[in-house]
């Protein structure tokens, strides 16, 4: 499981797994529980690149958000695989 330390959000970490370009696991640590659980469930089974492009740039506070941090986590996961 890939662990991404978030920056600028209430959530502190995203656990992420991608197989063949599809998100197979996603979990947020801390943050707004209902929102982060809902977001995680919504992205499982979806194409990681589509999720990344959909969520990138969404703002909450501090110039980022949990969805934006997930897009960045996907980038970091893919960079690790290269």
N, C-alpha and C positions, 0 to 999 in steps of 0.2 A: 504494500500500500504506500503510495506516494504521499508525503506530508508536506503541505505548503503553509508556511507561516505568513499570515495575512498582515497587511499594513494599513493603518488608518480606519479600521472598522472595529465594531464591538466584538465580532468573531475574531478568534485568535489563530485558528488553524483550519485548513480544509484537508481532509483525507480524500484521495482521489485515485481511481483505477480506471484505465482505459484499455480496451482490448479491440484490436482491429478497427480503430477509429471510433469506437462506441463507448460511451461512459457506462461502466458496469457497477461502479460504487462511488458514492459521494456523501460526505458527512462533514458538517461544520461543528467546530467547538466554540461554545459560548455564542454570543449574539442574541438576536431576537428569535427565540426558539421556534415559534410557529412559522415565521418567515423562512428561516434557514432550513427547517425540516421540509417545508413545502417546496422550496427551491431545489433541494437535494433530490427529492422524489420526482420532481418534474424533469430533471435532466438525465436520470438513469434510463438507459436504453436509447438515448438520442446520440446523433453524430456529434462528436466533440467539436469539430470545426464550426458546425452550425450554431451550437450552443455558445461557443466563444464569440462569434461575430454578433450574435443576438444580444449578448449581455455586456459586451465591452462598452465602457464609457458611461454606464448608468451611474448617476450620482446620488449619494445620500448625504454624507458629511466628509469633510477632509479631502474632497476631490475624488472620492472613490465610493464604493459600496460593496456589500457582500457579493452581489452578482458580478460586478466588475472585478473583484478579487478572484472569483471563480474563473473568469476569462483569463486572468493572469496566471492562475494555477495551471490551467490547461496549457498555456504557452510554456510554462516551466516544465511541465510533465513531458511535453513533446520535445523540448530542447534536451532533456535528459536522455531521451530515447535515441536521439540523432547520433 
